[in-house]
Amino acid sequence: EPEVTQTPSHQVTQMGQEVILRCVPISNHLYFYWYRQILGQKVEFLVSFYNNEISEKSEIFDDQFSVERPDGSNFTLKIRSTKLEDSAMYFCASMADRGSSYEQYFGPGTRLTVT
Amino acid sequence: AQSVTQLGSHVSVSEGALVLLRCNYSSSVPPYLFWYVQYPNQGLQLLLKYTTGATLVKGINGFEAEFKKSETSFHLTKPSAHMSDAAEYFCAVSLYNQGGKLIFGQGTELSVKP
């Protein structure tokens, strides 16, 4: 069964450093998403991506964040200058198309720890 | 703007007892509704969804949920809890005209006692 994969599973970085979180969505999916979950809190939407551009972003997704689909298979989230409050689990998700079941498939997540 | 409220951050039941996890939503247009389960140190797995049609939907692992428009609710139930059901459960809403982003509730941690 196809699945969304994410690497690394755990990333530790120092405050101010740049990190890139990688995701490989399901191959025939068209919509891509990043969410984050701060420890003990709910899952929050960050950004959606369709047709090689951002379709929607939340207020959390400020200028330090960017997303890219560099090669037609990977989907990356870059955090330019990490802050302590960026420590969270980051989930990637993909969806086939809006005319389908609207079902998003989630990856296992990357746990980002900023020290 | 849409929102999701899950009543009870922690629910504890005995093995074999009924599981009831509550979810209420707020939306200006008919939403699509989802329940996801998260086992420790794992990602989110879809349990079931309501988009259109029959308001009682069945999902994996014996769970089901009923969409009640008049009550703006989408409660999750399972007749008989199993130890393996212990996990975090998230209710989520999506709007057709908003590109599919999911808005999640705060989550309910389900504990199952032997």
HADDOCK unambig.tbl for C-alpha pairs under 7 A between the chains (distance, minus, plus):
assign (segid A and resid 41 and name CA) (segid B and resid 106 and name CA) 6.58 0.50 0.50
assign (segid A and resid 42 and name CA) (segid B and resid 104 and name CA) 6.69 0.50 0.50
assign (segid A and resid 42 and name CA) (segid B and resid 105 and name CA) 6.47 0.50 0.50
assign (segid A and resid 42 and name CA) (segid B and resid 106 and name CA) 4.62 0.50 0.50
assign (segid A and resid 42 and name CA) (segid B and resid 107 and name CA) 6.28 0.50 0.50
assign (segid A and resid 43 and name CA) (segid B and resid 104 and name CA) 6.03 0.50 0.50
assign (segid A and resid 44 and name CA) (segid B and resid 104 and name CA) 6.88 0.50 0.50
assign (segid A and resid 45 and name CA) (segid B and resid 101 and name CA) 6.93 0.50 0.50
assign (segid A and resid 45 and name CA) (segid B and resid 102 and name CA) 6.72 0.50 0.50
assign (segid A and resid 45 and name CA) (segid B and resid 103 and name CA) 6.82 0.50 0.50
assign (segid A and resid 48 and name CA) (segid B and resid 101 and name CA) 6.93 0.50 0.50
assign (segid A and resid 102 and name CA) (segid B and resid 100 and name CA) 6.57 0.50 0.50
assign (segid A and resid 106 and name CA) (segid B and resid 43 and name CA) 6.48 0.50 0.50
assign (segid A and resid 106 and name CA) (segid B and resid 44 and name CA) 5.85 0.50 0.50
assign (segid A and resid 107 and name CA) (segid B and resid 43 and name CA) 5.99 0.50 0.50
assign (segid A and resid 108 and name CA) (segid B and resid 42 and name CA) 5.55 0.50 0.50
assign (segid A and resid 108 and name CA) (segid B and resid 43 and name CA) 4.06 0.50 0.50
assign (segid A and resid 109 and name CA) (segid B and resid 43 and name CA) 5.92 0.50 0.50
